[in-house]
Amino acid sequence: MRIQFRSDYSSTYRGFSAKYSFIEFAPPTTIPPTIVTRSPREVLNDEVSLAKKKLVDWFLGLRRKGTQTKKWGHELPRIAVALFLADQDIFHTGNRTMYDMNYELTIQLLSKLQG
């Protein structure tokens, strides 16, 4: 905030003398770079991104460690759809999660076709 000083004024009233100083506070002409204005849409997008990241982390934490099969359980198709909707990058080539899910979905499909 910019402060402008004005000159001192003095006055006399009934024999008393007083001296006054006036200070004027002028609003800044530009928004300081430390203050960032964000639209509600940007704030919402950040909140949605954070919620998606938490969802993906939660789903990835559901898998069982150390087993080759049944790592995801019987809810794997629903988990796969939820992960795809939350973050499509999980299913790009080279991602270990995609290979694990693909393998387990294939085994589940073959076991249902067999029996």
Buried (B, 14 or more C-beta within 10 A) or exposed (E): EEEEEEEEEEEEEEEEEEEEEEEEEEEEEEEEEEEEEEEEEEEEEEEEEEEEEEBBEEBEEEBEEEEEEEBBEEEBEEBBEBBBEBBEEBBEEEEEBBEBBEEBBEBBEEEEEEE
